[in-house]
């Protein structure tokens, strides 16, 4: 991202001011990343409070992710046109305002609308916080600053489920959004006082309005199709067919326009590099599988395993512990070892753990559920860190910022799409297994007789058997989704080998 803004000759801050600047920018990055996961364990609570189904509740996750993905490619143009500091401060304040409105929403429709606006405001915070860190800190201290920034990127997704669970259980769901408000407003006020003298010169760069419009159209149509498809019986619904056609036509038009436009909003020409294309395919397959499984886990634990939001968040967050510990070692290792080997190892590790999780049962203890999630953390840095370097080392130096932004967009979209597909597949497969098991359960009536003899009425016995049947159907469906995710990881491990061995180490400071 830093390559998209004019370089400034500035006098670095010193002492406490420098520490304050680092903490402020790290906090900005933290809350933007935090909100991608803080609602994961709260979907059931939010859905129940607003009178919606769990499948509708997942829109709270996907709406933010898609909106954030749309503004990431725009960040460079916004920073050049209005100034990096102005855009950062404005985004920060608007993020706080829309967070407050999310908490005040009294319907799912309003909440999703404010989540979209929150995502649009949050998109520029991640790249611009890194850009300003590199601008404010002197070169000899920049690695420490970037390390602090990177730690918040790793810690925030771990803290999200825990914090979301605690706030939902101890207070109420609006507090998962209210918690952003004081941080955002304080950072906005202090940030303007601290960074306004570091503002970049303004450049009147033309914006590709047609490309932007086409991107919004096809992305929105695709997401609406995925979100509403199950409820409307997919392509039996004229509305879903219309959305599919809009998404396909819009995407094709977007491709044609962006490949012929002089100043495209998304530089698709970077896909001409085989290493970059292979890396993007790898991250889409692997991140989609990881994020889909991550979204499904708390839904399963809370809805059918009797976990509270706090307990569910603590269990899900186990995957981040070893990730934080191993990340620094992986970063050093990735400069010495062929990154394709590290990525392949990391993705296969994630796939193996996910495959192991596809043999879960309804009587599992927290330890049995948690230790595979803990081990999963080892594979995350092996996958993320070297893959970013592999992708950006495959493009020209001048294309690094565009390639990083596009990779972030593809990664975010893969997570949003996976969330919708997993949610639909999970419920549909549960219905299928329920129908299959219903024809096999208690044909002789022995179970019903045993329950009635134990003191239950015939109706109570029937309800008990139905609950067991539903629980087993959900468990089989959950295992099926984990199995598909493991297969996606296997495809990702294969895809990375289509990239040629890199000949240089990339500067990943533009990655976000």
C-alpha positions in Angstrom: 0.0 0.0 0.0 2.9 2.3 0.8 4.0 2.3 -2.8 0.7 3.9 -3.9 1.4 7.1 -1.8 4.0 9.7 -2.4 7.1 9.3 -0.3 7.7 12.1 2.2 10.8 13.3 3.9 9.6 13.7 7.4 11.2 14.0 10.8 10.5 10.8 12.8 8.6 11.1 16.1 10.7 10.2 19.2 10.2 8.6 22.6 6.7 8.4 24.0 5.1 9.9 20.9 6.6 7.2 18.7 5.3 4.5 21.0 1.9 6.2 21.1 1.8 6.3 17.3 2.7 2.7 17.0 0.0 1.6 19.5 -2.6 3.9 17.9 -2.0 2.4 14.4 -1.9 -1.1 15.8 -5.2 -0.5 17.5 -6.7 0.7 14.3 -5.6 -2.4 12.5 -6.7 -4.5 15.5 -10.4 -3.4 15.5 -10.7 -3.7 11.7 -9.5 -7.3 11.7 -11.3 -8.1 15.0 -14.7 -7.4 13.4 -14.1 -10.1 10.8 -14.4 -12.7 13.5 -16.0 -11.1 16.6 -19.6 -11.9 15.3 -18.8 -15.6 14.5 -19.8 -17.0 17.9 -22.6 -14.5 18.2 -24.6 -15.4 15.1 -27.0 -17.6 17.0 -27.6 -15.0 19.7 -28.1 -12.1 17.2 -30.4 -14.3 15.1 -32.6 -15.2 18.1 -32.7 -11.6 19.4 -33.7 -10.2 16.0 -36.1 -13.0 15.1 -34.1 -14.4 12.2 -32.8 -17.9 11.4 -29.1 -18.9 11.9 -28.6 -19.0 8.1 -29.9 -15.4 7.8 -27.6 -14.5 10.8 -24.5 -15.4 8.8 -25.2 -12.3 6.6 -23.8 -10.4 9.5 -20.4 -12.0 8.8 -20.5 -12.0 5.0 -21.8 -8.5 4.6 -18.9 -7.0 6.4 -16.3 -9.1 4.6 -17.6 -8.3 1.1 -17.9 -4.6 1.8 -14.4 -4.5 3.2 -13.1 -6.4 0.1 -14.7 -3.8 -2.2 -12.9 -0.8 -0.6 -9.5 -2.4 -0.4 -8.7 -1.9 -4.1 -9.9 1.7 -3.7 -7.6 2.6 -0.9 -4.7 3.6 -3.1 -6.8 6.0 -5.2 -8.5 7.5 -2.1 -5.1 8.1 -0.4 -3.7 9.8 -3.5 -6.8 11.9 -4.1 -7.6 13.0 -0.6 -4.4 12.2 1.4 -3.5 9.1 3.3 -3.9 10.7 6.7 -7.3 12.3 5.9 -8.6 9.0 4.5 -7.3 7.1 7.5 -8.8 9.4 10.1 -12.2 9.7 8.2 -12.4 5.9 7.9 -11.6 5.5 11.6 -14.3 7.9 12.8 -16.9 6.5 10.4 -16.0 3.0 11.6 -16.8 4.1 15.1 -20.1 5.7 14.1 -21.3 2.7 12.1 -20.2 0.3 14.9 -22.5 2.3 17.2 -25.4 2.1 14.7 -24.8 -1.7 14.4 -25.4 -2.0 18.1 -28.5 0.2 17.9 -30.1 -1.8 15.0 -33.5 -3.3 15.9 -33.8 -5.6 12.9 -31.6 -7.9 10.9 -32.0 -5.8 7.8 -30.8 -2.6 9.5 -27.9 -4.5 11.1 -26.7 -5.9 7.8 -27.0 -2.4 6.2 -24.8 -0.9 9.0 -22.4 -3.8 8.8 -21.9 -3.0 5.1 -21.2 0.6 5.9 -18.9 -0.5 8.7 -17.0 -2.8 6.3 -16.7 0.0 3.7 -15.2 2.3 6.4 -12.9 -0.5 7.8 -11.4 -1.6 4.4 -8.9 1.3 4.2 -7.8 1.0 7.9 -5.8 -2.2 7.4 -3.5 -1.0 4.5 -3.3 2.6 5.7 -2.3 1.7 9.2 0.6 -0.2 7.8 1.5 2.6 5.4 1.5 5.3 8.1 3.6 3.0 10.3 6.3 2.8 7.7 6.1 6.6 7.1 6.2 7.7 10.8 8.8 5.2 12.1 12.5 5.7 11.2 13.9 2.9 9.0 16.0 1.3 11.7 12.8 0.9 13.9 10.4 0.0 11.0 10.9 -3.8 11.5 9.8 -3.5 15.1 6.8 -1.4 14.2 5.7 -3.8 11.4 6.2 -6.7 13.9 3.8 -5.0 16.3 1.3 -4.4 13.4 1.6 -8.1 12.3 1.0 -9.3 15.8 -2.3 -7.5 15.9 -3.2 -9.1 12.6 -2.6 -12.5 14.2 -4.1 -11.8 17.6 -7.3 -10.0 16.5 -8.9 -13.1 14.8 -8.0 -15.1 17.9 -9.4 -12.5 20.3 -12.6 -12.0 18.2 -14.4 -15.2 19.1 -13.4 -15.0 22.8 -14.4 -11.4 23.2 -17.6 -11.9 21.2 -18.6 -14.8 23.4 -17.9 -13.1 26.7 -19.7 -9.9 25.7 -22.8 -11.9 24.4 -22.9 -14.0 27.6 -22.1 -11.4 30.2 -23.8 -8.4 28.6 -25.7 -8.5 25.3 -24.9 -8.8 21.6 -24.8 -5.0 20.8 -21.7 -4.7 22.9 -19.6 -6.6 20.3 -20.1 -3.5 18.2 -20.1 -0.8 21.0 -16.6 -1.9 22.0 -15.2 -0.4 18.8 -16.7 3.1 19.4 -14.4 4.5 22.1 -11.3 3.0 20.5 -12.2 4.4 17.0 -13.2 7.9 18.1 -10.2 8.2 20.4 -7.8 7.0 17.7 -9.4 9.3 15.2 -9.0 12.4 17.4 -5.4 11.6 18.6 -4.4 10.3 15.1 -5.4 13.6 13.5 -3.4 15.6 16.1 -0.4 13.3 15.7 -0.3 12.6 11.9 -1.7 15.6 10.1 1.7 17.1 9.5 2.7 13.8 7.7 -0.1 14.2 5.1 0.9 13.2 1.6 0.6 15.6 -1.4 -2.7 15.3 -3.2 -2.7 13.8 -6.7 -5.8 14.0 -9.0 -5.8 10.4 -10.1 -8.8 9.5 -12.4 -11.0 6.8 -10.9 -12.3 3.9 -13.0 -16.0 4.5 -12.2 -17.3 2.0 -14.7 -15.0 -0.7 -13.3 -16.0 0.1 -9.8 -19.7 0.0 -10.7 -19.3 -3.3 -12.4 -17.4 -4.8 -9.5 -20.1 -3.7 -7.0 -22.8 -5.1 -9.2 -21.4 -8.6 -9.8 -20.0 -9.0 -6.2 -23.3 -7.9 -4.7 -25.4 -10.1 -7.0 -23.2 -13.1 -6.3 -23.3 -12.7 -2.6 -27.1 -12.2 -2.6 -27.5 -15.3 -4.7 -25.4 -17.3 -2.3 -27.1 -15.9 0.8 -30.7 -16.3 -0.4 -30.4 -19.4 -2.6 -31.2 -21.9 0.1 -34.3 -20.1 1.3 -35.6 -19.6 -2.2 -34.9 -23.1 -3.4 -32.0 -22.0 -5.6 -32.6 -22.0 -9.3 -36.3 -22.9 -8.9 -36.7 -19.2 -7.9 -36.7 -16.6 -10.7 -35.0 -14.1 -8.4 -32.0 -16.4 -7.9 -31.8 -17.0 -11.6 -31.8 -13.3 -12.2 -29.1 -12.7 -9.6 -27.0 -15.5 -11.2 -27.3 -13.9 -14.6 -26.5 -10.5 -13.3 -23.4 -11.9 -11.5 -22.2 -13.7 -14.6 -22.8 -10.9 -17.1 -21.4 -8.3 -14.6 -18.3 -10.4 -14.0 -17.6 -10.9 -17.8 -18.2 -7.2 -18.4 -15.9 -6.4 -15.5 -13.1 -8.6 -16.9 -13.4 -7.1 -20.4 -13.4 -3.5 -19.1 -10.6 -3.9 -16.6 -8.3 -5.6 -19.2 -8.8 -2.7 -21.7 -9.0 0.3 -19.3 -5.9 2.5 -19.1 -6.3 3.1 -15.3 -8.2 0.1 -14.1 -9.5 0.0 -10.5 -8.3 -3.6 -10.3 -5.2 -4.4 -12.3 -6.1 -7.9 -13.6 -3.0 -8.0 -15.8 -1.0 -9.3 -12.8 -2.6 -12.7 -13.4 -0.3 -13.1 -16.5 2.4 -14.2 -14.0 2.0 -17.9 -13.4 3.4 -17.8 -9.9 0.9 -15.1 -8.9 -2.1 -16.9 -10.4 -1.1 -20.2 -8.7 -0.7 -18.4 -5.4 -4.1 -16.8 -5.6 -5.8 -20.1 -6.5 -4.0 -21.7 -3.5 -5.1 -19.0 -1.1 -8.7 -19.0 -2.3 -9.0 -22.8 -1.9 -7.2 -23.0 1.4 -8.6 -19.8 3.0 -12.1 -20.7 1.9 -11.8 -24.1 3.5 -10.3 -22.7 6.7 -12.8 -19.8 7.1 -15.8 -22.0 6.2 -14.8 -24.5 8.9 -14.1 -21.7 11.4 -17.6 -20.3 10.9 -19.2 -23.7 11.1 -17.5 -24.7 14.3 -19.2 -22.3 16.8 -22.6 -22.7 15.0 -22.3 -26.5 15.6 -21.0 -26.1 19.2 -23.7 -23.6 20.3 -26.7 -25.1 18.5 -26.2 -28.8 19.1 -23.4 -29.4 21.6 -24.8 -27.2 24.4 -21.9 -24.7 24.4 -22.3 -21.1 25.6 -21.0 -18.3 23.3 -18.1 -17.8 25.7 -17.2 -21.5 25.8 -17.5 -21.8 22.1 -15.3 -18.8 21.5 -12.6 -20.1 23.9 -12.6 -23.5 22.1 -12.5 -22.0 18.6 -9.7 -19.6 19.6 -7.4 -22.4 20.4 -6.3 -22.5 16.8 -4.5 -19.2 17.2 -2.2 -20.0 20.1 0.4 -22.0 18.3 0.0 -19.8 15.2 1.3 -16.7 17.2 4.1 -18.8 18.7 5.3 -20.3 15.4 4.8 -17.2 13.1 8.2 -15.5 13.8 10.1 -18.8 13.1 8.2 -19.3 9.9 9.0 -15.7 8.8 12.7 -16.4 9.1 12.4 -19.8 7.5 10.6 -18.5 4.5 13.6 -16.5 3.4 15.8 -19.6 3.4 13.5 -22.4 2.1 11.6 -22.7 -1.1 8.2 -21.1 -0.1 6.3 -23.7 -2.2 7.5 -26.4 0.2 6.5 -24.5 3.3 3.0 -23.6 1.8 2.5 -27.2 0.7 3.5 -28.5 4.2 1.2 -25.9 5.9 -1.8 -26.6 3.8 -1.4 -30.4 4.0 -1.1 -30.0 7.8 -4.4 -28.0 7.9 -6.0 -30.6 5.6 -4.9 -33.5 7.8 -6.2 -31.9 11.0 -9.5 -31.0 9.2 -9.8 -34.6 8.0 -9.3 -35.8 11.5 -12.1 -33.5 12.6 -14.5 -35.2 10.1 -14.7 -38.1 12.5 -16.3 -36.2 15.3 -19.1 -37.6 17.5 -21.9 -36.1 19.6 -20.4 -37.4 22.9 -17.0 -35.6 22.5 -15.5 -33.7 25.4 -14.1 -30.2 25.1 -10.6 -31.6 25.1 -11.4 -34.0 22.2 -12.8 -31.1 20.2 -10.1 -28.6 21.2 -6.8 -30.4 20.7 -7.1 -30.7 16.9 -7.9 -26.9 16.8 -4.8 -26.2 18.9 -2.6 -28.3 16.5 -4.2 -26.6 13.5 -2.5 -23.4 14.5 0.9 -24.8 13.5 -0.2 -24.9 9.8 -1.6 -21.3 9.7 1.8 -19.4 9.5 3.3 -22.0 7.2 0.4 -21.3 4.8 -0.1 -17.5 5.1 3.5 -16.1 5.5 5.4 -17.8 2.7 2.4 -17.7 0.3 2.2 -13.9 0.4 6.0 -13.7 -0.3 5.6 -16.3 -3.2 2.7 -14.3 -4.8 4.4 -10.9 -4.6 7.8 -12.2 -5.7 6.1 -13.4 -8.9 5.1 -9.9 -10.1 7.0 -6.9 -11.2 8.1 -4.5 -8.5 5.8 -1.8 -9.9 2.8 -4.2 -9.6 3.3 -5.2 -6.0 0.7 -2.9 -4.5 -1.9 -3.8 -7.1 -1.1 -7.5 -6.7 -1.4 -7.3 -2.9 -4.7 -5.5 -3.0 -6.2 -8.0 -5.5 -4.9 -10.9 -3.5 -6.6 -9.5 -0.4 -9.8 -9.0 -2.4 -9.8 -12.6 -3.6 -9.0 -14.0 -0.1 -11.8 -12.0 1.5 -14.3 -13.0 -1.2 -13.3 -16.7 -0.9 -14.1 -16.5 2.8 -17.4 -14.8 2.3 -18.5 -17.3 -0.5 -17.3 -20.3 1.7 -19.4 -19.0 4.6 -22.6 -19.0 2.4 -21.8 -22.4 0.8 -21.0 -24.1 4.1 -24.1 -22.8 5.8 -26.3 -24.0 2.9 -24.6 -27.3 2.5 -24.6 -28.0 6.3 -28.4 -27.6 6.6 -29.2 -29.4 3.4 -27.0 -32.3 4.2 -28.5 -32.5 7.7 -32.0 -32.8 6.1 -30.7 -35.6 3.9 -29.1 -37.5 6.7 -32.2 -37.0 8.8 -34.4 -38.6 6.1 -31.9 -41.5 5.7 -31.7 -42.2 9.4 -35.5 -41.8 10.0 -36.1 -45.0 8.0 -33.6 -47.0 10.0 -34.2 -45.8 13.6 -36.2 -48.0 16.0 -38.0 -50.1 13.4 -38.8 -52.7 16.0 -40.0 -50.2 18.6 -37.6 -51.4 21.2 -36.2 -48.0 22.0 -39.7 -46.5 22.3 -40.7 -49.3 24.7 -37.7 -48.9 26.8 -38.3 -45.2 27.1 -41.9 -45.6 28.0 -41.1 -48.3 30.6 -38.6 -45.9 32.2 -41.5 -43.5 32.9 -41.8 -41.4 29.8 -45.0 -40.9 28.0 -45.3 -42.1 24.4 -45.0 -38.4 23.2 -42.0 -37.8 25.4 -40.4 -41.0 24.0 -41.0 -39.8 20.4 -39.5 -36.4 21.2 -36.5 -37.9 22.8 -35.8 -40.2 19.8 -36.4 -37.2 17.4 -33.8 -35.1 19.3 -31.3 -37.9 19.1 -32.0 -38.3 15.4 -31.6 -34.6 14.8 -28.4 -34.5 16.8 -26.9 -37.4 14.8 -28.0 -35.9 11.5 -26.3 -32.6 12.3 -23.1 -34.4 13.4 -22.9 -36.4 10.2 -23.5 -33.2 8.2 -20.8 -31.4 10.1 -18.4 -34.2 9.4 -19.3 -34.1 5.8 -18.4 -30.4 5.6 -15.1 -31.0 7.3 -14.4 -33.7 4.8 -15.0 -31.4 1.9 -12.8 -28.7 3.5 -10.0 -31.3 3.8 -10.4 -32.0 0.1 -10.2 -28.3 -0.7 -6.9 -28.1 1.3 -5.6 -31.0 -0.8 -6.4 -29.2 -4.0 -4.7 -26.1 -2.6 -1.5 -28.1 -1.7 -1.4 -29.3 -5.4 -2.1 -25.8 -6.9 0.9 -24.2 -5.3 3.2 -26.4 -7.3 2.1 -24.7 -10.5 4.1 -21.7 -9.4 7.7 -21.6 -10.6 10.4 -21.3 -7.9 10.8 -17.6 -7.0 14.0 -15.9 -7.9 13.8 -13.1 -5.4 12.3 -12.3 -2.0 9.3 -10.0 -2.2 8.8 -6.8 -0.2 5.6 -7.8 1.6 5.0 -4.4 3.1 2.2 -3.8 0.5 0.3 -6.9 1.6 -2.8 -6.4 3.7 
